[in-house]
Amino acid sequence: MRMNQDERRFDFHGLGAALKRAREEKGWTQAYVAELVDRDSRTIMNIENKGQYPSFDLFVKLITMFDVSVDQFIHADGGARSSSCRKHIDVLLNSMNEKELFIFRFYE
């Protein structure tokens, strides 16, 4: 094992969902985004829905294009180890806009 090797795995599902939400807010299709970043629309679908890891280049293009901050996904648990279910719920809540949060609170 190499020194300083980090064994944590980044769960890309939450960030993929945030990218999907941002794309939909712009009214763009997966095919249109794929054309913009010179990829196949299946690649965009897999990133958004299956948590597929994009290349670093594509990752930077997508978060820049949609102005999505990755901090909430990388540091979603505040450094503490928590269940993957809790992390997923936190990511989904963090990706909600004010209107969605208001509706969510209304039904509590």
WOTA-V721802 format. One record per residue. RES is the residue in three letters. PHI is phi as a letter, one per 30 degrees, with the letter a starting at -180 (none if undefined). Layout:
res:RES phi:PHI
res:RES phi:PHI
This chain:
res:MET phi:none
res:ARG phi:d
res:MET phi:d
res:ASN phi:i
res:GLN phi:d
res:ASP phi:c
res:GLU phi:d
res:ARG phi:d
res:ARG phi:c
res:PHE phi:d
res:ASP phi:d
res:PHE phi:d
res:HIS phi:e
res:GLY phi:d
res:LEU phi:d
res:GLY phi:d
res:ALA phi:d
res:ALA phi:d
res:LEU phi:d
res:LYS phi:d
res:ARG phi:d
res:ALA phi:d
res:ARG phi:d
res:GLU phi:d
res:GLU phi:d
res:LYS phi:d
res:GLY phi:i
res:TRP phi:c
res:THR phi:c
res:GLN phi:d
res:ALA phi:d
res:TYR phi:d
res:VAL phi:d
res:ALA phi:e
res:GLU phi:d
res:LEU phi:d
res:VAL phi:c
res:ASP phi:h
res:ARG phi:b
res:ASP phi:d
res:SER phi:d
res:ARG phi:d
res:THR phi:d
res:ILE phi:d
res:MET phi:e
res:ASN phi:d
res:ILE phi:d
res:GLU phi:d
res:ASN phi:c
res:LYS phi:c
res:GLY phi:i
res:GLN phi:d
res:TYR phi:d
res:PRO phi:d
res:SER phi:d
res:PHE phi:d
res:ASP phi:e
res:LEU phi:d
res:PHE phi:e
res:VAL phi:d
res:LYS phi:e
res:LEU phi:d
res:ILE phi:d
res:THR phi:d
res:MET phi:e
res:PHE phi:c
res:ASP phi:h
res:VAL phi:c
res:SER phi:d
res:VAL phi:c
res:ASP phi:e
res:GLN phi:d
res:PHE phi:c
res:ILE phi:d
res:HIS phi:c
res:ALA phi:d
res:ASP phi:c
res:GLY phi:i
res:GLY phi:j
res:ALA phi:d
res:ARG phi:d
res:SER phi:b
res:SER phi:d
res:SER phi:d
res:CYS phi:d
res:ARG phi:d
res:LYS phi:d
res:HIS phi:d
res:ILE phi:d
res:ASP phi:d
res:VAL phi:d
res:LEU phi:d
res:LEU phi:d
res:ASN phi:d
res:SER phi:d
res:MET phi:d
res:ASN phi:d
res:GLU phi:e
res:LYS phi:d
res:GLU phi:d
res:LEU phi:d
res:PHE phi:d
res:ILE phi:d
res:PHE phi:d
res:ARG phi:d
res:PHE phi:d
res:TYR phi:d
res:GLU phi:d
